[in-house]
């Protein structure tokens, strides 16, 4: 970025943004000023995303500061991309602009008591009240969404224009590293460079799902949570013994047993069967399943979370994919990563060339810091 001491500038922007008026500009990107309202709206949106994943995320002061920093970076990047999109005459889909606004309005579909409502008048009032509270007009919101869509359209255009440059040696090296990961040899895996492992691991995990030793099992599960009274656990243990007895005597089938007794009925969606990969379950269950004979009923098996009654219906040995069997998928995967990196470098270059300036009180703060450093 065309700016000296960027970190102190960011610190000043973040500090002043907390106490300026909503309509005051806190920084500019190539001359375009970004208001406090726009900045705060971005902070709020990012915070909401993180809180949905972790409700306690914002209780940590460092996380609050992280959100502010990410919001600043996002606004700078989006503005730079929007400006470049304008230069290249990249347009936003106006229908998508309207659709995004309607999606936002859906968050305000509640009445004064907080109950869901479909009343368009109430929804519109809630929406307009929120805009007024945030110090932003409908037109500004529409423009912000349009700018984001233009930025994304530019990214899509750049992404489509990029071409991967892969050599056969790249594919073969990736395959060899993938075999190391699939081997499960912790020493060899640890010897791989972290950068290499980060690229290979996601692909290897997907291949493992397709090639790992596996079994199709039917399972009746009786939950025994830690807070369950002892007498209730004993009742479930007795029930489990009766279920096994009836299954072995063919008085009841597994599908019926799952429907009637199991606390996990997900297997009913697949005719009472579940796919189990070697190593995915606790070691004790894993060994029993993969050492069992086909059709053998196992149980009752007591684990920490409950009691299992299992039947192994099918088993398949692990397969080791040959290079020619996965070469095309490796090439597709590496090409996508390479194009993604090229696009990221393109964006980084745009941001680095941009002139980022603090505005208003933030600018004064930076000037004061520079004077102090000059003494």
N, C-alpha and C positions, 0 to 999 in steps of 0.2 A: 504494500500500500504506500502511496505517496504521502507519507507522514512520518515525522520524527517521533521517537519515543512512544510507539503505539500503545504499549501496555499502560503507561501512566495516563494516556488519553482515554483509553477504555475505562480505567478506574474512575476518572473524573466524570465521564459520561454516566456511568452507573450510579455514582454518588449523587450527581445533580438531578438525574432523572427521578430520584425518589422524592424530590421536594419542589420541582418546577410545576407550573400550571400545565394542564392537560394539552393546551393548544401551543405551548412554547416548544420550539425545536430544541432537541438535545444534541443532534449531530446531523451532518449532511454527507451525502455520497455523490461525488462529482457535481456538487452544487445543489442537489435535490435535498431539501430539509425533511427530516423525520421527526414528527411530533412526539411529545410525551404520551399522548393518547394511543398512538400507533404502537409505540414501544411497550406500553403497559398492557395493551391488548395481546401482544405476542407473548409477553411474560405469563399472562393469565392462561392463555391457550396451552402453552408448554407445561405449565404447572398442573393443569387439569389432566393432561395426558399421563404425566408421571404418577399423579395421585391415583388414577384409575388402576395402575399396576401395583403401586405401593401406597396405601392410604396414609402411612406415617412419613412419607418422603420429605415433606416440607417442615417436619419438626426439627430437622437438622439444619443449623445455620449455614453450613457449607453447601448444602444442597440448594438452599434458597439463592445463594450467590451464584451457584452453577447455572441455575435457570436463567438468571439475569444475563449472564455471560453468553449462554446459548441463544437467548433472544436477540441480543445485540449482533451476534455473528449471523444469525438467520436473516435479520433485517438487511444487513449489509450485503449478504450474498444475493438475496432476492432482488434488491434494488439494482445491483450491478447486472444481474441476468435480465431484468426487465428493460434496463436501458439498452443493453445489447440486442434484445429482442426487437425493440423499436427501430434500432439502426438497421436490422436485417428484415424489417417489415414482417415480423412474425406476429400473427394475430391470435387473440383468445377466442374461444368458442363462446359467443354471447349466450347461447342456450345454457351452456355449462355455468356461466356466471349466475344466471337466474336460479338454476338448480341448486347451486351452492348456498345461495341466500335462503332458499326454501328449507334446506337442510338445517341451517342455523336457526331458523324460526321454529323448527320442530323441538328445539331445546326449551322453548318457552310455552309449550302446550300444557299449561296448568292454570287452575283458577286461583282465587285469593286464598283458598284453604290448602293450596299445594296439590290438589287432586287433578289427575289428567283431564284434559278437555279438548274437544275438537272445534270449539267456538272460535271462528277466525277473527272476530272482533277482539276477543280477550287475548288471543295469541299475538295479534298485531300490536295491541297496547303494551303487552309485556316486552315485546321486541323493541318497540320504540323507546320505552322507559330505560331499557338496558343501554341503547345507543346514547341516550341523553346522559345517563349516569357516567358512561365512558368518555363523554365529550367528543363523540364522532357522529357525523351525519350519515344518512342512508347512502348518499352519493359517494362519500369517502369510503364507506364499507364496500360498496360496489366496485369502486376503483381499485381498492386493495386486493379484492378477489381477482379482478381482471389482471392486475399486475402479476399475481401469483400464478395464474393460469398461463400468462404469456411467458413467464420464466420457465414453467414446466414444459411448455411447447417448444421453447428454444432448446432445453435439455434433450427432449425427445429427438429434435432435428439433428443436433450435434451427435447424439448417440447413434442415430441411424447412418450418419456420414462416416463414422469411425470404422476402420478396418483392422481386424486382428492380424498379427504377424507371428505365426507359430511355425516352429521347425519340428521335424520328426523327433529330434533329440529332446525337445521340451516335453513332448507327449510321453516318450519312453521314460524319462526321468521322473515325471509325475507318477506314472504307473508303478515304477519301482518303489517310490516313497509310499504310495498307497498300499502296496503289499506289506511294507514294514508296519504300517498302522493296523492293517487287518490281521497281522500275525499276533497282535496282542503282547508282543515282547516289550516289556516296559523299558528295558535297558536300551534297546535299539530305537524305540520311539523317543526316549529322552535325548538321544544323540542327534536327533533331527533338529535343525535350526528352528527357532520359534516361528520365524516368518514362513518357513516351508510348511510346518505343521498346521499353522492357521489356515493355509490355503488348501491343504490336502484333507484335513480332518472332516469338514462338512461333506465332501464328496465320498470319502471312505465310509462314513456313517450310513449314507444312503445305499451304497453298494452292499454294506453288511446286512442291511434289512432284506436285500434280495438274495444273498448268498449264504447267510448264516445257517447253522444247524437249527432246525425248527421242529415244532410239534403242534398238531391240532389237538386240543383237549376240550373236553366238556367239564364244566366246573360248577359245583354248588358251593356257595360261600356263606357261612354264618358268622356275622360280625360279632366280635367280643371286645368292644372298646375298653380302654384302661379303667374307666369309671363305672363299668358295669358291675353290679353286685354279684358276689360269688355264687349265690343260689341261682341267679339267672344264667350265669356261665355254665353251671352244672346242668341246667335244663337243656341248654344248647348242645352240650356234649352228649347228653342222652339222646337228643333228637338226631344228632349226626350219626350215631351208631344205628338208630332205627332206619335212617335213610339209606345207609350203606347196605344194611341187611335186605331192605326191599329192592334195591338196585341189583344186588347179586342174585336175588330170587326172581328177577324179572317181573316183580309186582308193579314196578313203576319205571318209566324211562327217564333219561336225563333231562330232556326238555320239560317234561311234566314236573320233575323234581326242582328244576331251576325256577319254573313259574310258581310253584307252590311254596317253596321253602327259602330259596336263595335271597340274600340281601343285595346281591348284585345281579340284576336281570338284563344287563347289556348284551349278554351272549344270546338272548332270545332273538336279537336282530339278525344274527347269523346262524339261525337254526340250532342254537345251543352250543356252538363251537367257538373257541377262541384260539388265535395264533400266539404261540409262545416261542420267542427266540432264546437260544442257549445263552445263559448269563443275564437274562433280563429280570429274573425272579430271585428272591433270596436263595442262597446257596443250597439250603436244605431241601427246598421245593424243587429247585433246578435239577439236583442230582436224582431225586426220586422220579421225576417226570422222564428224564432222558435215559434212565436205566430201566424203566418199566417196559413191559411187553405190550404190544398193541392189544387194545381191548381190556387191559388190566385196570381194575378199579382200585384207586389208591385212597386210603383214608379210613377214618378221619385223621387229618393232618393238622396239628395245632401250631399256629404261628402267632406272632405278636398281635396282628390285627384281627385274627379270627380263626375259624376252623374251615378247612378245605376238604372237599370230596371230589376226586378227579378221575377221569378216564382218558387214557391216551388213545386217540382215534387214528392218528397218522404221524409218521416221523419222516424227516428228510435230512440226509447228511449234508454237511457244509460243502459248498462248491467253491472252487477257486477260479475266478474268471481269468481267461487267457487275455493277453494284450489285445488281440484282434477283436475280441468280444466287447471290449469296453473302450476301444480307441476312439470311436466316433463320439461317445458321450464325454470322454475326457477332452477332446478337441472343442466340443460345444461349450463345456464348462469353462475351460481356460480362455476361450475366445470372449465369452461374456465377461469374465473378470478383467481381461485386458482392455476391452472396450470401456468398461466401467471406470477403470483407472485413467484411461485417456481422457474421458469426459471430466473426471474429477480434476485432472491436471489443467484442463481447459478452463474450468471454473476458477481454480486457484489462481491461474494466470490473470484472469479478468479482475479478480479481487485485489491481487497484488498491484495491478496497474491503477486501481481506483484511488481517487483522492478523498480520504475520509477526514472530515473536520468536525471538531466539537463546536457546538453553537451556544450562544447565550452564556449562561452561568458556567457551563462546562468549559467553554473556551477561556473564560477568566481564570478558572481553576488551573487549567493547563499552563497559562501564562505565568501564574504565581509559582507553579512547580518549576518551570524553566528558570525563573529568576533566582529561586532558591538554589537550584543546581549550578547556576553560573557563578554563585558567590564563592 
